[in-house]
Amino acid sequence: MSKIYSLYQVDSFAEKIFEGNPAGVVPDAAGLEPPMMQKIARELNNSETAFIFPSDNK
């Protein structure tokens, strides 16, 4: 079974929508491999896309 990932486009450095720098965010990217992350970033066509992974700290 494939995992479903959430994907958000945010306006960073802004207090109002459509006034900041657009950036993509994948909040739970565990399991994504670099080629797929590159495809997601390319599809979003933003200058920045963040992939958030769980911490290795215990």
C-alpha distance matrix in Angstrom:
0.0 3.8 6.6 9.5 12.8 16.2 19.0 22.6 25.9 28.8 32.5 33.7 37.4 38.2 39.1 38.5 35.6 36.0 38.6 36.8 35.0 31.5 28.7 24.9 23.1 19.5 20.0 16.9 16.2 15.0 12.7 14.3 16.4 19.9 19.5 16.8 19.1 21.9 20.4 19.7 23.3 24.8 23.3 24.7 28.0 29.3 31.5 29.2 25.6 24.6 21.3 21.6 20.3 21.0 24.4 25.2 28.3 28.6
3.8 0.0 3.8 6.5 9.5 13.0 15.5 19.3 22.3 25.3 29.1 30.2 33.9 34.8 35.8 35.2 32.3 32.6 35.1 33.3 31.3 27.8 25.0 21.2 19.6 16.0 16.9 14.1 13.1 12.5 10.2 11.1 13.5 16.7 16.3 13.3 15.4 18.4 16.8 15.9 19.5 21.1 19.6 21.0 24.3 25.5 27.7 25.5 21.8 21.0 18.0 18.5 17.6 18.9 22.5 23.5 26.8 27.5
6.6 3.8 0.0 3.8 6.4 9.9 12.7 16.4 19.7 22.4 26.2 27.2 30.8 31.7 32.7 32.3 29.6 30.0 32.5 30.5 28.7 25.3 22.4 18.7 16.6 12.9 13.4 10.5 10.1 9.7 8.4 9.6 12.8 15.9 16.1 12.9 14.1 17.5 16.3 14.8 18.0 20.1 18.7 19.4 22.9 23.7 25.7 23.2 19.5 18.3 15.1 15.3 14.6 15.7 19.4 20.9 24.0 24.8
9.5 6.5 3.8 0.0 3.8 6.8 9.7 13.3 16.6 19.4 23.2 24.6 28.3 28.8 29.7 29.0 26.2 26.7 29.3 27.6 26.0 22.6 19.9 16.2 14.3 11.0 11.8 9.9 10.0 11.0 10.6 10.8 14.1 16.7 16.8 13.1 13.8 17.0 15.5 13.3 16.4 18.6 16.7 17.0 20.7 21.4 23.8 21.4 17.7 16.9 14.3 14.7 14.9 16.4 20.2 22.3 25.1 26.2
12.8 9.5 6.4 3.8 0.0 3.8 6.4 10.0 13.4 16.0 19.8 21.0 24.6 25.4 26.4 26.0 23.3 23.7 26.1 24.2 22.5 19.2 16.4 12.7 10.6 7.2 8.3 7.0 7.2 9.3 9.8 9.3 12.8 14.7 15.3 11.7 11.4 14.6 13.7 10.9 13.6 16.2 14.6 14.3 17.9 18.2 20.4 17.8 14.1 13.2 10.7 11.4 12.2 14.2 17.9 20.3 23.1 24.6
16.2 13.0 9.9 6.8 3.8 0.0 3.8 6.8 10.4 12.8 16.6 18.0 21.7 22.1 22.9 22.4 19.7 20.5 22.9 21.2 19.9 16.6 14.1 10.6 8.5 6.0 6.9 7.4 8.7 11.5 12.9 12.1 15.5 16.8 17.5 14.0 12.8 15.8 14.9 11.5 13.5 16.3 14.5 13.3 16.9 16.7 19.1 16.5 13.0 12.2 10.6 11.1 12.9 14.9 18.4 21.4 23.7 25.3
19.0 15.5 12.7 9.7 6.4 3.8 0.0 3.8 7.0 9.9 13.6 15.1 18.9 19.4 20.6 19.9 17.1 17.4 19.7 17.9 16.4 13.0 10.6 7.1 5.9 4.8 7.3 9.0 9.5 13.0 14.4 12.6 15.5 16.0 16.5 13.1 11.4 13.8 12.9 9.2 10.6 13.3 11.6 9.8 13.3 13.0 15.5 13.2 10.0 9.9 9.5 10.9 13.5 16.2 19.4 22.4 24.8 26.8
22.6 19.3 16.4 13.3 10.0 6.8 3.8 0.0 3.8 6.2 10.0 11.8 15.6 15.7 16.8 16.1 13.3 13.8 16.1 14.5 13.4 10.1 8.2 5.7 5.1 6.5 8.2 11.2 12.1 15.8 17.6 15.8 18.5 18.4 19.1 16.1 13.8 15.6 15.1 11.3 11.5 14.3 12.6 9.8 12.9 11.7 14.2 12.1 9.6 9.8 10.6 11.9 15.1 17.7 20.5 23.8 25.7 28.0
25.9 22.3 19.7 16.6 13.4 10.4 7.0 3.8 0.0 3.8 7.0 9.4 13.1 13.1 14.7 13.7 10.8 10.6 12.8 11.2 10.0 6.5 5.5 4.5 6.2 9.0 11.1 14.3 14.8 18.6 20.3 18.0 20.2 19.4 19.9 17.3 14.7 15.7 15.3 11.8 11.0 13.2 11.8 8.3 10.6 8.9 11.6 10.1 8.7 10.1 12.0 13.8 17.4 20.2 22.6 25.9 27.8 30.3
28.8 25.3 22.4 19.4 16.0 12.8 9.9 6.2 3.8 0.0 3.8 6.0 9.6 9.6 11.1 10.7 8.4 8.9 10.4 8.4 8.0 5.6 5.4 6.3 7.3 10.7 11.9 15.6 16.5 20.2 22.4 20.4 22.5 21.6 22.6 20.2 17.3 18.2 18.4 14.9 13.5 16.0 15.1 11.4 12.9 10.3 12.1 10.4 9.8 10.6 13.1 14.3 18.0 20.6 22.5 26.0 27.4 29.9
32.5 29.1 26.2 23.2 19.8 16.6 13.6 10.0 7.0 3.8 0.0 3.8 6.7 6.2 8.4 8.0 6.3 6.4 6.8 4.7 5.3 4.7 6.5 9.0 10.6 14.2 15.3 19.0 19.9 23.5 25.8 23.6 25.5 24.2 25.1 23.1 20.0 20.5 20.8 17.6 15.7 17.7 17.1 13.3 13.9 10.8 12.0 11.1 11.8 12.9 16.0 17.1 20.9 23.4 25.0 28.4 29.6 32.3
33.7 30.2 27.2 24.6 21.0 18.0 15.1 11.8 9.4 6.0 3.8 0.0 3.8 5.5 8.4 9.6 9.2 9.5 8.5 5.2 5.1 6.2 6.8 9.8 10.8 14.5 15.2 18.9 19.7 23.2 25.7 23.6 25.3 23.8 25.2 23.5 20.1 20.6 21.7 18.6 16.3 18.6 18.7 15.0 15.3 11.7 11.7 10.3 11.4 11.9 15.2 16.1 19.8 22.2 23.2 26.5 27.4 30.3
37.4 33.9 30.8 28.3 24.6 21.7 18.9 15.6 13.1 9.6 6.7 3.8 0.0 3.8 7.1 9.3 10.3 10.7 8.4 5.3 6.5 9.1 10.3 13.5 14.4 18.1 18.5 22.2 23.0 26.4 29.0 27.0 28.5 26.8 28.4 27.0 23.5 23.8 25.1 22.2 19.6 21.8 22.1 18.4 18.2 14.5 13.9 12.9 14.6 15.0 18.4 19.0 22.6 24.7 25.3 28.5 29.0 31.9
38.2 34.8 31.7 28.8 25.4 22.1 19.4 15.7 13.1 9.6 6.2 5.5 3.8 0.0 3.8 5.6 7.2 8.3 5.9 4.6 7.6 9.8 11.8 14.8 15.8 19.4 19.8 23.6 24.8 28.2 30.8 28.9 30.7 29.2 30.5 28.8 25.4 25.8 26.6 23.5 21.2 23.2 23.0 19.2 19.2 15.9 15.9 15.3 16.7 17.3 20.6 21.1 24.8 26.8 27.7 31.2 31.7 34.3
39.1 35.8 32.7 29.7 26.4 22.9 20.6 16.8 14.7 11.1 8.4 8.4 7.1 3.8 0.0 3.8 6.9 9.4 7.7 7.8 11.1 12.7 14.5 17.1 17.7 21.0 20.9 24.7 26.3 29.7 32.5 30.8 33.0 31.8 33.1 31.1 27.9 28.6 29.2 25.9 24.0 26.1 25.5 21.6 22.1 18.9 19.4 18.6 19.5 19.8 22.7 22.8 26.4 28.0 29.0 32.6 32.8 35.2
38.5 35.2 32.3 29.0 26.0 22.4 19.9 16.1 13.7 10.7 8.0 9.6 9.3 5.6 3.8 0.0 3.8 6.5 5.9 7.6 11.1 12.0 14.5 16.8 17.9 21.2 21.5 25.3 26.8 30.3 32.9 31.0 33.2 32.1 33.0 30.8 27.8 28.4 28.5 25.2 23.5 25.2 24.2 20.4 20.9 18.2 19.3 18.9 19.8 20.6 23.4 23.9 27.6 29.5 30.9 34.5 35.1 37.4
35.6 32.3 29.6 26.2 23.3 19.7 17.1 13.3 10.8 8.4 6.3 9.2 10.3 7.2 6.9 3.8 0.0 3.8 5.5 7.2 9.9 9.7 12.3 14.3 15.7 18.9 19.7 23.4 24.7 28.4 30.6 28.6 30.8 29.7 30.3 28.0 25.2 25.7 25.5 22.2 20.7 22.2 20.9 17.2 18.0 15.6 17.3 17.1 17.7 18.8 21.6 22.5 26.2 28.4 30.1 33.7 34.7 37.1
36.0 32.6 30.0 26.7 23.7 20.5 17.4 13.8 10.6 8.9 6.4 9.5 10.7 8.3 9.4 6.5 3.8 0.0 3.8 6.0 8.2 8.0 11.3 13.6 15.9 19.3 20.8 24.3 25.1 28.9 30.8 28.4 30.2 28.8 29.1 26.9 24.3 24.3 23.9 20.9 19.2 20.2 18.9 15.4 15.5 13.3 15.1 15.6 16.7 18.6 21.6 23.1 26.9 29.5 31.2 34.7 35.9 38.5
38.6 35.1 32.5 29.3 26.1 22.9 19.7 16.1 12.8 10.4 6.8 8.5 8.4 5.9 7.7 5.9 5.5 3.8 0.0 3.8 7.0 8.6 12.0 15.1 17.3 20.9 22.1 25.8 26.6 30.3 32.4 30.0 31.6 29.9 30.5 28.7 25.7 25.5 25.7 22.9 20.6 21.7 21.1 17.4 17.0 14.3 15.1 15.7 17.4 19.2 22.5 23.9 27.7 30.2 31.5 34.9 35.9 38.7
36.8 33.3 30.5 27.6 24.2 21.2 17.9 14.5 11.2 8.4 4.7 5.2 5.3 4.6 7.8 7.6 7.2 6.0 3.8 0.0 3.8 6.2 9.1 12.5 14.6 18.3 19.6 23.3 23.8 27.5 29.7 27.3 28.7 26.9 27.8 26.2 23.0 22.9 23.5 20.7 18.1 19.6 19.5 15.7 15.3 12.0 12.3 12.5 14.4 15.9 19.4 20.7 24.5 27.1 28.2 31.6 32.5 35.4
35.0 31.3 28.7 26.0 22.5 19.9 16.4 13.4 10.0 8.0 5.3 5.1 6.5 7.6 11.1 11.1 9.9 8.2 7.0 3.8 0.0 3.8 6.4 10.1 12.6 16.4 18.1 21.6 21.6 25.3 27.2 24.6 25.7 23.7 24.5 23.2 19.9 19.5 20.3 17.8 14.9 16.3 16.7 13.1 12.2 8.7 8.5 8.9 11.3 13.2 16.9 18.7 22.5 25.3 26.5 29.6 30.9 34.0
31.5 27.8 25.3 22.6 19.2 16.6 13.0 10.1 6.5 5.6 4.7 6.2 9.1 9.8 12.7 12.0 9.7 8.0 8.6 6.2 3.8 0.0 3.8 7.0 9.9 13.5 15.7 19.1 19.0 22.7 24.5 21.8 23.1 21.3 21.9 20.2 17.2 16.9 17.3 14.5 12.0 13.6 13.4 9.6 9.5 6.3 7.6 7.7 9.0 11.4 14.7 16.8 20.6 23.6 25.3 28.4 30.0 33.0
28.7 25.0 22.4 19.9 16.4 14.1 10.6 8.2 5.5 5.4 6.5 6.8 10.3 11.8 14.5 14.5 12.3 11.3 12.0 9.1 6.4 3.8 0.0 3.8 6.6 10.2 12.4 15.7 15.4 19.1 20.9 18.3 19.6 18.0 18.8 17.2 13.9 14.1 14.9 12.0 9.5 11.9 12.1 8.5 9.1 5.8 6.9 5.1 5.5 7.6 10.9 13.2 16.9 20.0 21.7 24.8 26.6 29.6
24.9 21.2 18.7 16.2 12.7 10.6 7.1 5.7 4.5 6.3 9.0 9.8 13.5 14.8 17.1 16.8 14.3 13.6 15.1 12.5 10.1 7.0 3.8 0.0 3.8 6.9 9.7 12.6 12.2 16.0 17.6 15.0 16.7 15.5 16.3 14.1 11.0 11.9 12.3 9.0 7.4 10.4 10.1 6.8 8.9 6.9 8.8 6.5 4.3 6.1 8.4 11.0 14.5 17.8 20.0 23.0 25.1 27.9
23.1 19.6 16.6 14.3 10.6 8.5 5.9 5.1 6.2 7.3 10.6 10.8 14.4 15.8 17.7 17.9 15.7 15.9 17.3 14.6 12.6 9.9 6.6 3.8 0.0 3.8 6.0 9.1 9.3 13.0 15.2 13.2 15.5 14.9 16.4 14.0 10.9 12.9 13.6 10.1 9.4 12.9 12.7 10.0 12.4 10.5 11.9 8.7 5.7 4.8 6.0 7.7 11.3 14.3 16.6 19.8 21.8 24.5
19.5 16.0 12.9 11.0 7.2 6.0 4.8 6.5 9.0 10.7 14.2 14.5 18.1 19.4 21.0 21.2 18.9 19.3 20.9 18.3 16.4 13.5 10.2 6.9 3.8 0.0 3.8 5.8 5.9 9.6 11.7 10.1 12.9 13.2 14.7 12.0 9.4 12.3 12.8 9.4 10.0 13.6 13.1 11.4 14.3 13.2 14.7 11.5 7.9 6.2 4.9 6.2 9.0 12.0 14.9 17.9 20.3 22.6
20.0 16.9 13.4 11.8 8.3 6.9 7.3 8.2 11.1 11.9 15.3 15.2 18.5 19.8 20.9 21.5 19.7 20.8 22.1 19.6 18.1 15.7 12.4 9.7 6.0 3.8 0.0 3.8 6.1 9.1 12.1 11.6 14.7 15.5 17.6 15.0 12.5 15.6 16.4 13.2 13.7 17.4 16.9 15.0 17.9 16.4 17.5 14.1 10.7 8.0 6.3 5.0 7.5 9.5 12.5 15.8 17.8 19.8
16.9 14.1 10.5 9.9 7.0 7.4 9.0 11.2 14.3 15.6 19.0 18.9 22.2 23.6 24.7 25.3 23.4 24.3 25.8 23.3 21.6 19.1 15.7 12.6 9.1 5.8 3.8 0.0 3.8 5.7 8.8 9.2 12.7 14.3 16.5 13.9 12.1 15.7 16.4 13.7 14.9 18.4 18.1 16.9 19.9 18.9 20.0 16.6 13.0 10.3 7.3 5.6 5.9 7.6 11.1 14.0 16.4 18.1
16.2 13.1 10.1 10.0 7.2 8.7 9.5 12.1 14.8 16.5 19.9 19.7 23.0 24.8 26.3 26.8 24.7 25.1 26.6 23.8 21.6 19.0 15.4 12.2 9.3 5.9 6.1 3.8 0.0 3.8 6.2 5.7 8.9 10.6 12.8 10.5 8.7 12.5 13.5 11.2 12.6 16.0 16.1 15.5 18.2 17.6 18.6 15.3 11.6 9.2 5.6 5.5 5.4 8.3 11.6 13.8 16.9 18.9
15.0 12.5 9.7 11.0 9.3 11.5 13.0 15.8 18.6 20.2 23.5 23.2 26.4 28.2 29.7 30.3 28.4 28.9 30.3 27.5 25.3 22.7 19.1 16.0 13.0 9.6 9.1 5.7 3.8 0.0 3.8 5.7 8.7 11.2 13.8 11.9 10.9 14.7 15.8 14.2 15.8 19.0 19.2 19.0 21.7 21.2 22.0 18.7 15.1 12.5 8.7 7.7 5.4 7.0 10.4 11.8 15.1 16.7
12.7 10.2 8.4 10.6 9.8 12.9 14.4 17.6 20.3 22.4 25.8 25.7 29.0 30.8 32.5 32.9 30.6 30.8 32.4 29.7 27.2 24.5 20.9 17.6 15.2 11.7 12.1 8.8 6.2 3.8 0.0 3.8 6.4 9.8 11.7 10.0 10.3 13.8 14.6 13.7 15.9 18.5 18.8 19.3 22.0 22.1 23.0 20.1 16.5 14.6 10.9 10.9 8.9 10.5 13.5 14.2 17.8 19.3
14.3 11.1 9.6 10.8 9.3 12.1 12.6 15.8 18.0 20.4 23.6 23.6 27.0 28.9 30.8 31.0 28.6 28.4 30.0 27.3 24.6 21.8 18.3 15.0 13.2 10.1 11.6 9.2 5.7 5.7 3.8 0.0 3.8 6.7 8.3 6.4 6.5 10.0 10.8 10.2 12.3 14.8 15.3 16.0 18.4 18.8 19.7 17.1 13.6 12.3 9.0 10.3 9.4 12.1 15.0 16.0 19.6 21.7
16.4 13.5 12.8 14.1 12.8 15.5 15.5 18.5 20.2 22.5 25.5 25.3 28.5 30.7 33.0 33.2 30.8 30.2 31.6 28.7 25.7 23.1 19.6 16.7 15.5 12.9 14.7 12.7 8.9 8.7 6.4 3.8 0.0 3.8 5.7 5.6 6.3 8.8 10.2 10.9 12.5 14.4 15.7 16.9 18.7 19.3 19.8 17.5 14.5 13.6 10.7 12.6 11.6 14.3 16.6 17.0 20.8 23.1
19.9 16.7 15.9 16.7 14.7 16.8 16.0 18.4 19.4 21.6 24.2 23.8 26.8 29.2 31.8 32.1 29.7 28.8 29.9 26.9 23.7 21.3 18.0 15.5 14.9 13.2 15.5 14.3 10.6 11.2 9.8 6.7 3.8 0.0 3.8 5.5 5.0 6.1 8.7 9.8 10.4 12.1 14.2 15.4 16.5 17.0 17.0 15.0 12.6 12.3 10.3 12.9 12.6 15.9 17.7 18.2 21.8 24.5
19.5 16.3 16.1 16.8 15.3 17.5 16.5 19.1 19.9 22.6 25.1 25.2 28.4 30.5 33.1 33.0 30.3 29.1 30.5 27.8 24.5 21.9 18.8 16.3 16.4 14.7 17.6 16.5 12.8 13.8 11.7 8.3 5.7 3.8 0.0 3.8 5.5 5.1 6.4 8.8 10.0 10.6 12.4 14.5 15.5 16.9 17.4 16.1 13.8 14.4 12.8 15.8 15.9 19.2 21.3 21.9 25.5 28.1
16.8 13.3 12.9 13.1 11.7 14.0 13.1 16.1 17.3 20.2 23.1 23.5 27.0 28.8 31.1 30.8 28.0 26.9 28.7 26.2 23.2 20.2 17.2 14.1 14.0 12.0 15.0 13.9 10.5 11.9 10.0 6.4 5.6 5.5 3.8 0.0 3.8 5.3 5.0 6.2 8.6 9.8 10.5 12.5 14.3 15.7 16.9 15.4 12.5 13.1 11.2 14.1 14.5 17.8 20.5 21.6 25.1 27.6
19.1 15.4 14.1 13.8 11.4 12.8 11.4 13.8 14.7 17.3 20.0 20.1 23.5 25.4 27.9 27.8 25.2 24.3 25.7 23.0 19.9 17.2 13.9 11.0 10.9 9.4 12.5 12.1 8.7 10.9 10.3 6.5 6.3 5.0 5.5 3.8 0.0 3.8 5.4 5.1 6.2 8.5 9.9 10.7 12.4 13.1 13.9 11.9 8.9 9.4 7.8 11.1 12.2 15.8 18.2 19.7 23.1 25.8
21.9 18.4 17.5 17.0 14.6 15.8 13.8 15.6 15.7 18.2 20.5 20.6 23.8 25.8 28.6 28.4 25.7 24.3 25.5 22.9 19.5 16.9 14.1 11.9 12.9 12.3 15.6 15.7 12.5 14.7 13.8 10.0 8.8 6.1 5.1 5.3 3.8 0.0 3.8 5.4 5.1 6.0 8.5 10.0 10.6 11.8 12.3 11.2 9.4 11.0 10.6 14.2 15.5 19.2 21.3 22.6 25.9 28.8
20.4 16.8 16.3 15.5 13.7 14.9 12.9 15.1 15.3 18.4 20.8 21.7 25.1 26.6 29.2 28.5 25.5 23.9 25.7 23.5 20.3 17.3 14.9 12.3 13.6 12.8 16.4 16.4 13.5 15.8 14.6 10.8 10.2 8.7 6.4 5.0 5.4 3.8 0.0 3.8 5.5 5.1 6.1 8.7 9.9 12.1 13.6 13.0 11.0 13.0 12.5 16.0 17.4 21.1 23.6 25.1 28.5 31.2
19.7 15.9 14.8 13.3 10.9 11.5 9.2 11.3 11.8 14.9 17.6 18.6 22.2 23.5 25.9 25.2 22.2 20.9 22.9 20.7 17.8 14.5 12.0 9.0 10.1 9.4 13.2 13.7 11.2 14.2 13.7 10.2 10.9 9.8 8.8 6.2 5.1 5.4 3.8 0.0 3.8 5.5 5.1 6.3 8.7 10.2 12.3 11.2 8.5 10.4 10.0 13.5 15.5 19.1 21.8 23.8 26.9 29.6
23.3 19.5 18.0 16.4 13.6 13.5 10.6 11.5 11.0 13.5 15.7 16.3 19.6 21.2 24.0 23.5 20.7 19.2 20.6 18.1 14.9 12.0 9.5 7.4 9.4 10.0 13.7 14.9 12.6 15.8 15.9 12.3 12.5 10.4 10.0 8.6 6.2 5.1 5.5 3.8 0.0 3.8 5.5 5.2 6.3 7.1 8.6 7.7 5.8 8.7 9.6 13.4 15.8 19.5 21.8 23.9 26.8 29.8
24.8 21.1 20.1 18.6 16.2 16.3 13.3 14.3 13.2 16.0 17.7 18.6 21.8 23.2 26.1 25.2 22.2 20.2 21.7 19.6 16.3 13.6 11.9 10.4 12.9 13.6 17.4 18.4 16.0 19.0 18.5 14.8 14.4 12.1 10.6 9.8 8.5 6.0 5.1 5.5 3.8 0.0 3.8 5.5 5.1 7.7 9.4 10.0 9.2 12.4 13.4 17.1 19.4 23.2 25.4 27.3 30.3 33.3
23.3 19.6 18.7 16.7 14.6 14.5 11.6 12.6 11.8 15.1 17.1 18.7 22.1 23.0 25.5 24.2 20.9 18.9 21.1 19.5 16.7 13.4 12.1 10.1 12.7 13.1 16.9 18.1 16.1 19.2 18.8 15.3 15.7 14.2 12.4 10.5 9.9 8.5 6.1 5.1 5.5 3.8 0.0 3.8 5.4 8.5 11.3 11.7 10.4 13.5 14.2 17.8 20.2 23.8 26.5 28.6 31.6 34.4
24.7 21.0 19.4 17.0 14.3 13.3 9.8 9.8 8.3 11.4 13.3 15.0 18.4 19.2 21.6 20.4 17.2 15.4 17.4 15.7 13.1 9.6 8.5 6.8 10.0 11.4 15.0 16.9 15.5 19.0 19.3 16.0 16.9 15.4 14.5 12.5 10.7 10.0 8.7 6.3 5.2 5.5 3.8 0.0 3.8 5.5 8.9 9.1 8.1 11.3 12.8 16.2 19.1 22.7 25.2 27.7 30.4 33.2
28.0 24.3 22.9 20.7 17.9 16.9 13.3 12.9 10.6 12.9 13.9 15.3 18.2 19.2 22.1 20.9 18.0 15.5 17.0 15.3 12.2 9.5 9.1 8.9 12.4 14.3 17.9 19.9 18.2 21.7 22.0 18.4 18.7 16.5 15.5 14.3 12.4 10.6 9.9 8.7 6.3 5.1 5.4 3.8 0.0 3.8 6.7 8.5 8.9 12.7 14.8 18.3 21.3 25.0 27.1 29.5 32.1 35.2
29.3 25.5 23.7 21.4 18.2 16.7 13.0 11.7 8.9 10.3 10.8 11.7 14.5 15.9 18.9 18.2 15.6 13.3 14.3 12.0 8.7 6.3 5.8 6.9 10.5 13.2 16.4 18.9 17.6 21.2 22.1 18.8 19.3 17.0 16.9 15.7 13.1 11.8 12.1 10.2 7.1 7.7 8.5 5.5 3.8 0.0 3.8 5.4 6.8 10.5 13.4 16.6 19.9 23.5 25.3 27.9 30.2 33.3
31.5 27.7 25.7 23.8 20.4 19.1 15.5 14.2 11.6 12.1 12.0 11.7 13.9 15.9 19.4 19.3 17.3 15.1 15.1 12.3 8.5 7.6 6.9 8.8 11.9 14.7 17.5 20.0 18.6 22.0 23.0 19.7 19.8 17.0 17.4 16.9 13.9 12.3 13.6 12.3 8.6 9.4 11.3 8.9 6.7 3.8 0.0 3.8 7.1 10.4 13.7 16.8 20.0 23.5 24.8 27.2 29.3 32.7
29.2 25.5 23.2 21.4 17.8 16.5 13.2 12.1 10.1 10.4 11.1 10.3 12.9 15.3 18.6 18.9 17.1 15.6 15.7 12.5 8.9 7.7 5.1 6.5 8.7 11.5 14.1 16.6 15.3 18.7 20.1 17.1 17.5 15.0 16.1 15.4 11.9 11.2 13.0 11.2 7.7 10.0 11.7 9.1 8.5 5.4 3.8 0.0 3.8 6.7 10.1 13.0 16.3 19.7 21.0 23.5 25.6 28.9
25.6 21.8 19.5 17.7 14.1 13.0 10.0 9.6 8.7 9.8 11.8 11.4 14.6 16.7 19.5 19.8 17.7 16.7 17.4 14.4 11.3 9.0 5.5 4.3 5.7 7.9 10.7 13.0 11.6 15.1 16.5 13.6 14.5 12.6 13.8 12.5 8.9 9.4 11.0 8.5 5.8 9.2 10.4 8.1 8.9 6.8 7.1 3.8 0.0 3.8 6.7 10.0 13.2 16.8 18.5 21.1 23.4 26.6
24.6 21.0 18.3 16.9 13.2 12.2 9.9 9.8 10.1 10.6 12.9 11.9 15.0 17.3 19.8 20.6 18.8 18.6 19.2 15.9 13.2 11.4 7.6 6.1 4.8 6.2 8.0 10.3 9.2 12.5 14.6 12.3 13.6 12.3 14.4 13.1 9.4 11.0 13.0 10.4 8.7 12.4 13.5 11.3 12.7 10.5 10.4 6.7 3.8 0.0 3.8 6.4 9.7 13.2 14.8 17.5 19.7 22.8
21.3 18.0 15.1 14.3 10.7 10.6 9.5 10.6 12.0 13.1 16.0 15.2 18.4 20.6 22.7 23.4 21.6 21.6 22.5 19.4 16.9 14.7 10.9 8.4 6.0 4.9 6.3 7.3 5.6 8.7 10.9 9.0 10.7 10.3 12.8 11.2 7.8 10.6 12.5 10.0 9.6 13.4 14.2 12.8 14.8 13.4 13.7 10.1 6.7 3.8 0.0 3.8 6.5 10.2 12.4 14.9 17.6 20.4
21.6 18.5 15.3 14.7 11.4 11.1 10.9 11.9 13.8 14.3 17.1 16.1 19.0 21.1 22.8 23.9 22.5 23.1 23.9 20.7 18.7 16.8 13.2 11.0 7.7 6.2 5.0 5.6 5.5 7.7 10.9 10.3 12.6 12.9 15.8 14.1 11.1 14.2 16.0 13.5 13.4 17.1 17.8 16.2 18.3 16.6 16.8 13.0 10.0 6.4 3.8 0.0 3.8 6.9 9.1 12.1 14.4 17.1
20.3 17.6 14.6 14.9 12.2 12.9 13.5 15.1 17.4 18.0 20.9 19.8 22.6 24.8 26.4 27.6 26.2 26.9 27.7 24.5 22.5 20.6 16.9 14.5 11.3 9.0 7.5 5.9 5.4 5.4 8.9 9.4 11.6 12.6 15.9 14.5 12.2 15.5 17.4 15.5 15.8 19.4 20.2 19.1 21.3 19.9 20.0 16.3 13.2 9.7 6.5 3.8 0.0 3.8 6.4 8.9 11.7 14.2
21.0 18.9 15.7 16.4 14.2 14.9 16.2 17.7 20.2 20.6 23.4 22.2 24.7 26.8 28.0 29.5 28.4 29.5 30.2 27.1 25.3 23.6 20.0 17.8 14.3 12.0 9.5 7.6 8.3 7.0 10.5 12.1 14.3 15.9 19.2 17.8 15.8 19.2 21.1 19.1 19.5 23.2 23.8 22.7 25.0 23.5 23.5 19.7 16.8 13.2 10.2 6.9 3.8 0.0 3.8 6.6 8.9 10.8
24.4 22.5 19.4 20.2 17.9 18.4 19.4 20.5 22.6 22.5 25.0 23.2 25.3 27.7 29.0 30.9 30.1 31.2 31.5 28.2 26.5 25.3 21.7 20.0 16.6 14.9 12.5 11.1 11.6 10.4 13.5 15.0 16.6 17.7 21.3 20.5 18.2 21.3 23.6 21.8 21.8 25.4 26.5 25.2 27.1 25.3 24.8 21.0 18.5 14.8 12.4 9.1 6.4 3.8 0.0 3.8 5.4 8.0
25.2 23.5 20.9 22.3 20.3 21.4 22.4 23.8 25.9 26.0 28.4 26.5 28.5 31.2 32.6 34.5 33.7 34.7 34.9 31.6 29.6 28.4 24.8 23.0 19.8 17.9 15.8 14.0 13.8 11.8 14.2 16.0 17.0 18.2 21.9 21.6 19.7 22.6 25.1 23.8 23.9 27.3 28.6 27.7 29.5 27.9 27.2 23.5 21.1 17.5 14.9 12.1 8.9 6.6 3.8 0.0 3.8 6.4
28.3 26.8 24.0 25.1 23.1 23.7 24.8 25.7 27.8 27.4 29.6 27.4 29.0 31.7 32.8 35.1 34.7 35.9 35.9 32.5 30.9 30.0 26.6 25.1 21.8 20.3 17.8 16.4 16.9 15.1 17.8 19.6 20.8 21.8 25.5 25.1 23.1 25.9 28.5 26.9 26.8 30.3 31.6 30.4 32.1 30.2 29.3 25.6 23.4 19.7 17.6 14.4 11.7 8.9 5.4 3.8 0.0 3.8
28.6 27.5 24.8 26.2 24.6 25.3 26.8 28.0 30.3 29.9 32.3 30.3 31.9 34.3 35.2 37.4 37.1 38.5 38.7 35.4 34.0 33.0 29.6 27.9 24.5 22.6 19.8 18.1 18.9 16.7 19.3 21.7 23.1 24.5 28.1 27.6 25.8 28.8 31.2 29.6 29.8 33.3 34.4 33.2 35.2 33.3 32.7 28.9 26.6 22.8 20.4 17.1 14.2 10.8 8.0 6.4 3.8 0.0
